[in-house]
């Protein structure tokens, strides 16, 4: 079953035919909220709002382990993450959709692994390619079928939040090779890998990153909100096309 994790701007799937909601308990605490089960384009899927259905959980306080564990416990095998980002690369302008291919992790202090040694074993996983290649390809193909332009490939910089970055920090990330910046890509991606779930992301560029374009001296939060409302409609079309092609089961 396909799972969708919705971020800022996507606290619910308007085109999802909801069948039920379920509160799931995990050994890692409470998920961000009940899981929402439904059908999209005639296919079953499960949805959770990363920041809670009232958008009340900041990125550094999301219980990523509980969210991933809950999705796995109900039979999810693939996860599509939807998240807003700031555009660092000049061509990644507000409103652009991106399917990233790599991650740089700048987060600190988050519960970032299921393998914490409590079972008396040391476990390592390969994370060379942080996103599942097949699921990435399916997202790109779905976007093409939906007629939604999507950029194939970007390096996602995961920051701690909840504050936005300084212009100097963005300059550093650009030197490091980052193309977009967000606050929720890690540890979500690595936890999905540890849990054996195929994971890919579709990012909405909500604003120029600090020190760039319209964000040269400041970032206007009202403009971000307006951009997300418009762009998330495009994301919903992509997800519907993904399920129309039978990718949801």
C-alpha positions in Angstrom: 0.0 0.0 0.0 1.1 3.5 -0.8 1.4 6.1 2.0 1.5 9.8 1.6 3.1 12.1 4.2 1.7 15.6 3.7 3.7 18.6 4.8 3.0 22.3 5.0 0.2 23.1 2.6 -1.0 19.5 2.4 -2.7 18.7 5.7 -5.3 16.8 3.8 -5.9 15.3 0.4 -8.9 17.0 -1.1 -9.3 14.4 -3.8 -9.1 11.4 -1.4 -12.3 9.4 -0.8 -11.9 8.9 2.9 -13.0 5.5 4.2 -11.8 5.6 7.8 -9.4 7.1 10.3 -7.4 5.1 12.8 -5.4 6.0 15.8 -2.2 3.9 15.8 0.1 3.4 18.9 3.8 2.7 18.4 6.7 1.7 20.6 8.1 5.2 19.7 5.3 7.3 21.0 2.4 9.0 19.3 2.4 9.8 15.5 1.5 13.2 14.3 -2.2 12.2 14.2 -4.6 9.5 13.2 -3.9 7.7 9.9 -6.4 8.5 7.2 -7.3 5.6 4.9 -9.1 6.2 1.6 -9.2 5.7 -2.1 -7.6 7.9 -4.7 -8.3 7.2 -8.4 -9.8 3.9 -7.2 -6.7 2.8 -5.3 -6.3 2.3 -1.6 -3.8 4.5 0.3 -3.0 5.9 3.7 -2.3 9.5 4.5 -0.8 11.3 7.5 -0.2 15.0 8.0 3.4 15.4 9.2 2.7 18.5 11.2 -0.7 17.4 12.5 -4.0 18.0 10.9 -4.1 21.5 12.4 -0.5 22.1 11.4 0.5 22.5 15.1 3.8 20.4 15.2 7.0 22.2 14.3 9.6 20.3 12.2 12.0 19.7 15.1 9.2 18.2 17.2 7.7 15.8 14.7 7.9 12.2 15.9 9.4 10.9 12.7 10.0 7.4 14.2 6.4 7.1 15.3 5.1 8.2 11.9 7.2 5.7 9.9 6.5 2.9 12.4 2.7 3.6 12.2 2.7 3.5 8.4 4.7 0.3 8.4 2.4 -1.3 11.0 -0.7 -0.8 8.8 0.9 -2.4 5.7 2.4 0.5 3.8 5.3 -0.5 1.6 6.0 2.7 -0.2 6.0 6.3 1.0 5.7 9.6 -0.9 6.7 12.6 1.1 5.3 16.0 0.1 7.2 19.0 1.5 7.7 22.7 0.8 11.2 23.9 0.3 13.2 27.1 -0.4 14.9 27.3 -3.8 18.7 27.8 -3.7 19.5 26.9 -7.3 18.6 29.8 -9.7 16.2 27.8 -11.8 14.2 26.5 -8.9 11.8 29.3 -8.6 8.6 29.6 -6.4 5.9 27.3 -7.7 8.3 24.7 -9.3 7.9 21.1 -8.4 11.0 19.0 -7.7 11.7 15.3 -7.2 15.0 15.4 -5.2 17.7 12.7 -5.6 20.1 13.4 -2.8 20.2 14.8 0.8 22.6 16.7 3.0 21.6 16.5 6.7 22.2 19.6 8.9 19.7 18.6 11.6 20.8 18.0 15.2 19.4 16.2 18.2 16.5 14.4 16.4 15.7 10.8 17.1 17.2 9.6 13.8 17.3 5.8 13.9 15.4 2.7 15.0 18.8 1.0 15.5 19.7 2.6 18.8 21.4 -0.5 20.2 18.7 -1.5 22.7 18.6 -4.9 21.1 22.3 -5.4 21.8 23.3 -5.3 18.1 25.0 -2.6 16.0 23.3 -2.2 12.6 24.3 -0.1 9.6 22.3 0.6 6.5 23.5 1.7 3.0 22.2 5.2 2.3 24.2 6.1 -0.8 21.0 6.7 -2.7 18.6 8.1 -0.1 15.5 8.0 -2.4 14.1 4.8 -3.9 14.9 4.9 -7.6 11.8 3.1 -8.8 9.4 5.3 -6.8 11.2 8.4 -8.0 10.8 7.2 -11.6 7.1 6.5 -10.9 6.6 10.0 -9.6 8.3 11.6 -12.6 6.2 9.5 -15.0 3.0 10.4 -13.1 3.8 14.1 -13.4 4.3 13.7 -17.2 0.9 11.9 -17.5 -0.7 14.7 -15.4 0.9 17.4 -17.6 2.6 18.9 -14.6 6.2 20.1 -15.1 8.6 18.6 -12.6 12.3 19.1 -12.2 14.1 15.7 -12.1 16.8 15.8 -9.4 18.0 18.2 -6.7 20.1 18.0 -3.5 17.9 18.6 -0.5 19.5 20.3 2.5 17.7 19.3 5.7 17.9 22.0 8.4 16.8 22.0 12.0 14.2 24.8 12.0 11.8 26.1 13.0 13.5 29.3 12.1 14.4 30.0 8.5 18.1 30.2 7.5 20.4 33.2 7.2 21.7 34.3 3.8 25.2 33.2 4.9 23.9 29.8 5.8 22.3 29.4 2.4 25.6 30.5 0.8 27.3 27.7 2.8 24.7 25.2 1.7 25.1 26.2 -1.9 28.9 25.7 -1.6 28.1 22.3 -0.2 26.1 21.4 -3.3 22.5 21.9 -2.0 19.8 23.0 -4.5 16.8 23.3 -2.1 16.4 23.7 1.6 13.7 22.2 3.9 13.2 21.1 7.5 11.6 17.7 7.4 13.5 15.5 4.9 15.6 14.0 7.7 15.4 11.8 9.6 12.2 10.8 7.7 14.1 9.4 4.7 16.6 7.3 6.7 13.9 5.9 9.0 11.9 4.8 6.0 15.1 3.0 4.7 15.6 1.3 8.1 12.0 0.2 8.1 12.3 -1.3 4.7 9.9 1.2 3.0 10.5 2.6 -0.5 10.6 6.3 0.0 10.6 9.3 -2.5 9.7 12.9 -2.2 8.0 15.6 -4.2 9.0 19.1 -3.1 7.2 22.4 -3.8 9.4 25.4 -4.0 7.5 27.9 -1.9 10.0 30.7 -1.9 13.5 31.9 -2.8 15.9 30.8 -0.1 17.3 33.6 2.1 19.5 36.1 0.2 18.1 35.1 -3.2 15.6 36.7 -5.5 12.6 38.1 -3.8 14.1 36.9 -0.5 17.2 39.0 -0.8 16.6 40.9 2.4 13.7 39.0 4.0 11.2 36.2 3.4 7.5 37.1 3.3 5.6 34.3 5.0 2.3 35.5 3.5 3.7 35.0 0.0 4.7 31.4 0.9 1.2 30.5 2.1 -0.3 31.8 -1.2 2.2 29.9 -3.3 1.6 26.7 -1.4 -2.1 26.8 -1.9 -1.7 27.0 -5.6 1.2 24.6 -6.0 -0.4 21.8 -3.9 -3.2 21.6 -6.4 -0.5 20.5 -8.9 0.9 18.0 -6.4 -2.6 16.4 -6.0 -2.8 16.0 -9.7 0.5 14.1 -9.7 -0.5 11.9 -6.9 -3.8 11.1 -8.6 -1.9 10.2 -11.8 0.4 8.0 -9.7 -2.6 6.0 -8.5 -4.4 6.0 -11.8 -1.4 4.1 -13.2 -1.8 1.5 -10.5 1.1 2.6 -8.3 -0.9 2.9 -5.1 -1.3 -0.8 -4.1 
